[in-house]
Amino acid sequence: KTWAGSQFYSLEKLCKAIGIKLQDAEETIKRGVMRPELEEKPDNGTNTKKKKRLRGGLSNAARTLENRPCEEFPGWTVERIQRKNSHHVDSYWSHPGLAGVVLRSRVGVKEMIAK
């Protein structure tokens, strides 16, 4: 068979030309394997490779070091969260009476209290 100057072969003809069994080629295609001489090994739980760590590190819940009432500013809550891929810890202050307001510094809390 030809198409636009190219010649097409059936799987049977290709197997015959390169010297492999048709049944082996069909099984290889079903598995999606590119190198049929490599045997597929069953996974019996003995894989000793280390699993790759997911990018981004820990979730916010796992990185939260503390979430407690602030001793320096009564009525305020301070949450300390470790940054992803770092040892640096950020502090966030919030107040139950100021819904949605989160401050990132003691100076910000002092200014908010002074208002």
Residue pairs with C-beta under 8 A, 6 or more apart in sequence:
1 7
1 8
2 8
9 17
11 22
11 25
11 26
11 29
12 22
14 25
15 21
15 22
15 24
15 25
20 36
24 36
25 36
28 36
31 40
33 40
56 84
57 63
57 84
57 85
58 82
58 84
60 81
63 81
63 82
63 83
63 84
64 79
64 80
64 81
65 80
65 81
65 82
65 89
66 78
66 79
66 80
67 77
67 78
67 79
67 80
68 77
68 78
69 75
69 76
69 77
69 78
70 76
70 77
70 78
70 93
70 109
72 106
73 93
73 106
73 109
73 113
75 95
75 96
75 97
76 93
76 94
76 95
76 109
77 93
77 94
77 95
77 96
78 91
78 92
78 93
79 91
79 92
79 93
79 94
80 89
80 90
80 91
80 92
81 89
81 90
81 92
82 88
82 89
82 90
83 89
83 90
90 104
91 104
91 105
92 102
92 103
92 104
93 102
93 103
93 104
93 106
93 108
93 109
94 101
94 102
94 103
95 101
95 112
98 112
101 112
103 109
103 112
